[in-house]
Protein backbone atom coordinates (compact mmCIF):
# COMPACT_ATOMS: atom_id res chain seq x y z
CA UNK A 1 0.00 0.00 0.00
CA UNK A 2 2.83 2.39 0.74
CA UNK A 3 4.34 1.69 -2.68
CA UNK A 4 1.06 2.62 -4.39
CA UNK A 5 0.81 5.95 -2.54
CA UNK A 6 4.41 6.76 -3.33
CA UNK A 7 3.88 5.92 -7.01
CA UNK A 8 0.79 8.14 -7.15
CA UNK A 9 2.60 11.05 -5.53
CA UNK A 10 5.52 10.72 -7.96
CA UNK A 11 3.15 10.68 -10.93
CA UNK A 12 1.28 13.70 -9.56
CA UNK A 13 4.51 15.65 -9.09
CA UNK A 14 5.70 14.71 -12.57
CA UNK A 15 2.43 15.83 -14.17
CA UNK A 16 2.27 19.15 -12.34
CA UNK A 17 5.89 20.10 -13.02
CA UNK A 18 5.92 19.10 -16.71
CA UNK A 19 2.92 21.27 -17.61
CA UNK A 20 4.49 24.73 -17.19
CA UNK A 21 7.73 23.62 -18.85
CA UNK A 22 5.85 22.35 -21.89
CA UNK A 23 3.73 25.50 -22.09
CA UNK A 24 6.81 27.71 -22.05
CA UNK A 25 8.52 25.75 -24.82
CA UNK A 26 5.68 26.55 -27.26
CA UNK A 27 4.99 30.08 -28.47
CA UNK A 28 2.36 30.38 -31.18
CA UNK A 29 3.60 28.60 -34.30
CA UNK A 30 7.10 28.15 -32.85
CA UNK A 31 7.84 24.96 -30.95
CA UNK A 32 11.32 24.57 -29.49
CA UNK A 33 12.64 27.30 -31.78
CA UNK A 34 11.25 25.80 -35.00
CA UNK A 35 8.53 27.59 -36.98
CA UNK A 36 5.84 25.15 -38.02
CA UNK A 37 4.04 27.57 -40.29
CA UNK A 38 6.71 29.26 -42.42
CA UNK A 39 6.14 32.64 -44.03
CA UNK A 40 6.35 33.40 -47.77
CA UNK A 41 10.01 34.38 -47.73
CA UNK A 42 10.99 31.04 -46.16
CA UNK A 43 8.89 29.08 -48.65
CA UNK A 44 10.23 31.03 -51.64
CA UNK A 45 13.81 30.58 -50.43
CA UNK A 46 13.28 26.83 -50.05
CA UNK A 47 11.68 26.59 -53.50
CA UNK A 48 14.53 28.54 -55.06
CA UNK A 49 17.11 26.30 -53.38
CA UNK A 50 15.35 23.21 -54.73
CA UNK A 51 15.03 24.68 -58.22
CA UNK A 52 11.22 24.68 -58.24
CA UNK A 53 10.59 28.37 -57.73
CA UNK A 54 8.10 30.10 -60.04
CA UNK A 55 9.41 32.73 -62.43
CA UNK A 56 8.61 36.34 -61.58
CA UNK A 57 5.92 36.38 -64.28
CA UNK A 58 4.32 33.19 -62.93
CA UNK A 59 4.50 34.52 -59.39
CA UNK A 60 2.80 37.78 -60.41
CA UNK A 61 0.07 35.85 -62.21
CA UNK A 62 -0.51 33.60 -59.19
CA UNK A 63 -0.69 36.60 -56.85
CA UNK A 64 -3.18 38.34 -59.15
CA UNK A 65 -5.32 35.19 -59.23
CA UNK A 66 -5.31 35.03 -55.43
CA UNK A 67 -6.27 38.71 -55.14
CA UNK A 68 -9.07 38.27 -57.69
CA UNK A 69 -10.43 35.26 -55.80
CA UNK A 70 -10.32 37.15 -52.49
CA UNK A 71 -12.08 40.14 -54.04
CA UNK A 72 -14.86 37.88 -55.39
CA UNK A 73 -15.27 36.23 -51.98
CA UNK A 74 -15.53 39.61 -50.27
CA UNK A 75 -18.13 40.82 -52.77
CA UNK A 76 -20.17 37.63 -52.28
CA UNK A 77 -20.07 38.02 -48.51
CA UNK A 78 -21.04 41.66 -48.63
CA UNK A 79 -24.05 40.94 -50.86
CA UNK A 80 -25.54 38.41 -48.41
Order of alpha helices (4+ residues) and beta strands (2+ residues): alpha-beta-beta-beta-alpha-alpha
